[in-house]
């Protein structure tokens, strides 16, 4: 069972997330003429997240290594982000966004607020991490602040955040509804990122260690 779960946390879950992204893209196209903009925005985020995950984990990959270094890990291939927490965080976030797409009208302003802060949070984190990696590797030939996930953050998530901000400023939104959206964003961060990381920090399981550094392999030679 342990080996089977380890295989699931390696590549299998990624294929599921990419498939869900395609399903959401098809759903958006099918319902484009009938859906309101708020639901479209949440659905677009559910499509953008698998794209973001692809850049982080499949090509060029290596975000986990960069992220763990940012957390000060002494074993950045092992903890706090490992293949298990990676699966929990990303697949969990995609499921949350799919559920929000279905139920957008129930908490419409809060759902759009989530789109706004999700893109901002990811872009700030990736930009900060990219700067740290540039400082780490500039003497080894690194010439930019690029790190896996930066392109989709700036080119996909930030435009979505901008569209969300435009929607929010064009509608009557209460402070409580905005706080609700921020609460969903923080809930994802705490429940799907920080808590799994806390467990990983205690366990430091090498069974779920990553196999390579992805984009950063060339700077470690």
Rosetta blueprint (number, residue, H / E / L):
1 X L
2 X H
3 X H
4 X H
5 X H
6 X H
7 X H
8 X H
9 X H
10 X H
11 X H
12 X H
13 X H
14 X H
15 X H
16 X H
17 X H
18 X H
19 X H
20 X H
21 X H
22 X H
23 X H
24 X H
25 X H
26 X H
27 X H
28 X H
29 X H
30 X H
31 X L
32 X L
33 X L
34 X L
35 X L
36 X L
37 X H
38 X H
39 X H
40 X H
41 X H
42 X H
43 X H
44 X H
45 X H
46 X H
47 X H
48 X H
49 X H
50 X H
51 X H
52 X H
53 X H
54 X H
55 X H
56 X H
57 X H
58 X L
59 X L
60 X L
61 X L
62 X L
63 X H
64 X H
65 X H
66 X H
67 X H
68 X H
69 X H
70 X H
71 X L
72 X L
73 X L
74 X L
75 X L
76 X L
77 X L
78 X L
79 X L
80 X L
81 X L
82 X L
83 X H
84 X H
85 X H
86 X H
87 X H
88 X H
89 X H
90 X H
91 X H
92 X H
93 X H
94 X H
95 X H
96 X H
97 X H
98 X H
99 X H
100 X H
101 X H
102 X H
103 X L
104 X H
105 X H
106 X H
107 X H
108 X H
109 X H
110 X H
111 X H
112 X H
113 X H
114 X H
115 X H
116 X H
117 X H
118 X H
119 X H
120 X H
121 X H
122 X H
123 X H
124 X H
125 X H
126 X H
127 X H
128 X H
129 X H
130 X H
131 X H
132 X H
133 X H
134 X H
135 X H
136 X H
137 X H
138 X H
139 X H
140 X H
141 X L
142 X L
143 X L
144 X L
145 X L
146 X L
147 X L
148 X L
149 X L
150 X H
151 X H
152 X H
153 X H
154 X H
155 X H
156 X H
157 X H
158 X H
159 X H
160 X H
161 X H
162 X H
163 X H
164 X H
165 X H
166 X H
167 X H
168 X H
169 X H
170 X L
171 X L
172 X L
173 X L
174 X L
175 X H
176 X H
177 X H
178 X H
179 X H
180 X H
181 X H
182 X H
183 X H
184 X H
185 X H
186 X H
187 X H
188 X H
189 X H
190 X H
191 X H
192 X H
193 X H
194 X H
195 X H
196 X H
197 X H
198 X H
199 X H
200 X H
201 X H
202 X H
203 X H
204 X L
205 X L
206 X H
207 X H
208 X H
209 X L
210 X L
211 X L
212 X L
213 X L
214 X H
215 X H
216 X H
217 X H
218 X H
219 X H
220 X L
221 X L
